[in-house]
């Protein structure tokens, strides 16, 4: 297992912890401004009542067609929604002309869903061929991030870009020209730390890169072969020593990096998996991860120096999860795998409950050959054997989980499996591979065709 970290250490060296305390507020994110909201937790701190039941005719505030498909998640910045899409190639079940491929950053009005602006960026070619596992998610899988002033996107080989809230492009920086060796594509979402935009360019350059968010200038680059086969998004974690680190799950290990320099401060042997598709989560300085492909589950204290495998592991388990990221709430961790709901004790990893999710009353329409129009994927029927790509989020004491075929589950966040509702907004063949966003008690869900706003407010 340690081979990956050894390669990393040989290239970077270990950055020693200083005694100075950092003043970063990990919980200072206001609203839902990155993948899965505050620090990627998936948990809303708002107290607004959130919807429980809805349909195509009940509690559906608006439905808006998007300019192209995508698996990225929406973010909320004030009265605006931002989401990415792609167009021009691989959108109708056929390959088409790759030279026409464009990625889009779309801004919608939060109250009405009206598209305020749509900025397209031509793809740097050659790109991944549309087919196989890559076609399961496509060219718009990286969720944007915002500091409330600008919006930052990662478009793979086309680089990282910054836009102001009115759609003016501020800069574009190339971060690598590689393609994923497995042909699974690129999916890691960018995050912000102070004035640094942190981009995990795993497929593009096997590097984590820090960019000046104002100019796009490269501040640091941490290259390591161990980043290959990584698709998760980092979180920020504060250790017992008072240091803030960027923490990422990679094949076989967890890494903790100094966000000011990119240097590796600690690593820990984690799950025995040659790929890491989900994201880790953090709570009170503990990093939790659950992976599949022979992986498992683990809880690790953030911090320390060099190899912390023997000192910082809190517990190990044999739970399996693949792409969906877990969510922590009230001492419990909830995760979904193969349409099965799971809950484990965050302190020990012991199982609290496991049970199959109920099906919606209405079955989805069958997807046409080649996948649903506008997506080109198999998602109309739930993807590859029901493998879901979206992650759960939590608000108002309820867990929301959307499957690829459009079943929208609402569970009570308790120590028993208690389904409150299974809702649908459409019976058309749409692919729901995104994680919802929530703001002001309103739920925002995107498919490969539409953005939906679910609300009990008038």
CORQUI-V245301 format. One record per pair of residues at least 24 apart in sequence whose ideal C-beta (glycine too) atoms are under 7 Angstrom apart, sorted by the first residue. I is the first residue (numbers start at 1). J is the second residue. D is the distance in whole Angstrom. If there is no record, write none. Layout:
I:J:D
I:J:D
//
This chain:
1:252:4
1:253:7
1:269:5
2:269:7
4:226:3
4:250:6
4:251:6
4:252:6
4:253:6
5:226:7
5:253:6
5:267:4
7:224:6
7:225:5
7:226:6
8:224:4
8:226:6
8:264:6
9:264:7
11:223:6
11:224:6
12:222:6
12:263:6
12:264:5
13:263:6
14:263:7
14:264:6
14:265:7
14:305:7
14:306:6
15:258:5
15:261:6
15:263:3
15:264:7
15:265:5
16:305:7
17:241:5
17:243:5
17:265:6
17:305:6
21:242:4
22:242:6
22:243:6
22:244:5
24:194:7
24:244:5
26:236:5
26:238:6
26:244:7
30:148:7
31:76:5
31:77:7
31:439:6
32:75:6
32:76:4
32:437:5
32:438:6
32:439:5
33:75:5
33:76:7
33:77:6
33:145:6
33:146:5
33:148:7
34:75:6
34:143:7
34:145:4
34:191:6
35:73:6
35:143:4
35:189:4
35:233:5
36:325:7
36:391:6
36:393:7
36:435:6
37:393:7
39:235:5
39:236:6
39:282:6
40:233:6
40:235:5
40:279:6
40:281:7
41:281:6
41:328:7
42:325:7
42:327:4
42:391:6
42:392:6
42:393:4
42:394:6
43:327:6
43:329:6
43:394:5
44:394:7
44:395:4
44:438:5
46:395:7
46:440:7
46:441:7
48:440:5
48:441:3
49:396:6
49:441:5
49:456:7
50:395:5
50:396:4
50:398:6
50:438:7
50:441:5
50:443:7
51:443:6
51:454:5
51:455:6
51:456:5
52:398:7
52:410:5
52:420:5
52:421:5
53:421:5
53:423:6
54:423:5
54:425:7
54:454:5
55:423:6
55:424:6
55:425:7
56:425:5
56:426:6
59:454:6
59:455:6
59:456:5
60:425:6
60:452:7
60:454:6
61:442:7
61:453:4
61:454:7
61:455:4
62:112:6
62:113:4
62:453:5
63:450:5
63:452:5
64:108:7
64:113:4
64:115:7
64:450:6
64:451:5
65:449:6
65:450:6
66:106:7
66:446:7
66:449:6
66:450:6
66:451:6
67:104:6
67:106:6
67:118:6
68:104:6
69:138:6
69:374:5
69:375:4
69:448:4
70:138:7
70:140:3
70:448:7
71:137:4
71:138:6
71:140:7
71:141:4
71:389:6
71:433:4
71:434:6
72:140:5
72:141:6
72:142:6
72:143:5
72:434:7
73:143:4
73:434:5
73:435:4
73:437:6
74:437:5
74:444:5
74:446:6
74:451:7
75:143:7
75:144:5
75:145:7
75:146:6
75:437:6
76:110:7
76:437:6
76:439:4
77:146:5
77:148:6
77:151:7
77:165:7
79:109:7
79:110:5
79:111:7
80:107:5
80:108:7
80:109:7
80:110:6
80:116:7
80:165:7
81:108:4
81:110:5
81:444:6
82:107:6
82:144:5
82:146:7
82:151:5
83:446:6
83:451:7
84:140:4
84:142:7
84:144:6
84:153:6
85:140:5
86:138:6
86:139:4
86:140:5
89:130:6
90:130:3
90:135:7
90:138:6
90:376:5
91:374:6
91:376:6
92:373:6
92:376:6
93:370:3
93:371:5
93:376:5
94:370:7
95:130:5
98:125:6
98:126:7
98:127:6
99:125:7
101:127:6
101:139:7
103:139:6
103:140:6
103:155:5
103:158:6
105:144:7
105:151:7
105:153:5
105:163:6
107:167:6
108:451:6
113:451:6
113:453:6
117:167:4
119:163:6
119:167:5
119:169:7
121:155:6
121:158:6
121:161:7
123:158:6
124:157:5
124:158:5
127:157:6
128:179:6
128:183:7
128:185:5
130:376:7
132:183:6
133:183:7
133:184:5
134:183:6
134:184:6
134:185:4
135:376:6
135:377:6
136:377:6
136:383:6
136:384:7
137:185:6
137:187:6
137:389:6
137:433:6
141:185:7
141:187:4
142:187:6
142:188:7
142:189:5
142:190:7
143:189:4
145:189:7
145:190:5
145:191:6
145:192:5
147:192:6
147:213:7
152:190:6
152:197:5
152:213:7
154:189:7
154:190:5
154:199:5
156:186:4
156:204:6
157:204:6
160:190:6
160:197:6
160:199:5
160:211:6
160:216:7
162:213:7
162:216:6
171:215:6
171:216:4
172:216:7
173:211:6
173:216:4
173:218:7
175:199:6
175:201:4
175:204:6
175:205:6
175:209:5
176:201:5
176:204:3
176:205:3
176:207:7
177:204:7
178:203:6
178:204:5
178:205:6
179:203:6
181:228:6
182:229:6
187:231:4
188:230:7
188:231:6
188:232:7
188:233:6
189:233:4
191:233:7
191:234:6
193:236:6
193:246:7
193:259:4
196:259:6
198:234:7
198:246:6
198:259:7
200:230:7
200:234:6
200:248:7
202:227:4
202:228:7
202:230:4
208:257:7
208:262:6
210:262:6
220:261:6
220:262:4
221:262:7
222:257:6
222:262:4
226:250:5
226:251:7
226:253:7
229:274:6
229:275:4
229:276:7
230:276:5
231:276:7
231:277:5
232:276:6
232:277:7
232:278:6
232:279:4
232:280:7
233:279:5
235:280:6
235:281:7
235:282:5
237:282:5
237:285:6
237:287:6
237:302:4
238:285:6
239:285:6
239:302:5
239:303:2
240:285:6
240:303:6
241:303:5
243:303:6
245:302:6
247:280:6
247:282:7
247:287:5
247:302:6
248:280:7
249:276:5
249:279:7
249:280:4
249:289:5
250:276:5
251:275:6
251:276:6
254:280:7
254:287:6
254:289:7
254:300:6
256:302:6
265:305:7
266:303:7
266:304:5
266:305:6
266:306:6
266:308:5
267:307:6
268:300:5
268:308:5
268:309:5
268:312:6
268:313:7
269:309:4
270:298:5
271:295:4
271:296:5
271:298:6
272:296:7
277:322:6
277:323:5
278:321:6
278:322:7
278:323:6
278:324:6
278:325:5
279:325:4
281:325:7
281:326:6
281:328:6
283:328:5
283:346:7
286:314:6
288:326:6
288:328:7
288:333:6
288:346:7
290:319:5
290:321:4
290:326:5
290:335:5
291:321:6
292:320:5
292:321:6
292:322:4
295:320:7
297:349:6
299:349:6
315:348:6
315:349:4
317:344:7
317:349:4
319:344:6
322:387:6
323:387:7
323:389:5
324:388:6
324:390:7
324:391:5
324:392:7
325:391:4
327:392:5
327:393:7
327:394:5
327:399:7
329:394:5
329:413:5
330:413:7
332:415:7
334:392:6
334:399:6
336:388:7
336:392:6
336:401:5
338:386:6
339:386:6
339:403:7
341:411:7
341:417:6
343:415:7
352:415:5
353:416:6
353:417:5
355:417:4
357:409:6
358:419:5
358:422:6
359:407:7
359:422:7
360:407:5
360:422:4
360:424:5
362:424:6
362:427:5
364:405:5
364:406:6
364:427:6
364:429:7
365:427:5
365:428:6
365:429:5
366:429:7
367:429:4
368:429:7
372:429:4
372:430:6
372:431:6
372:448:6
374:448:6
374:449:5
375:431:5
375:448:4
377:431:5
377:448:7
379:404:5
379:431:3
379:433:6
379:448:7
380:405:7
380:429:3
380:430:7
380:431:6
381:405:6
389:433:4
390:432:6
390:433:6
390:434:6
390:435:5
391:435:4
393:435:7
393:436:6
393:438:6
395:438:5
400:436:6
400:443:7
402:432:5
402:436:6
402:445:6
403:432:7
404:431:6
404:432:6
404:433:6
406:430:6
406:432:5
425:452:5
//
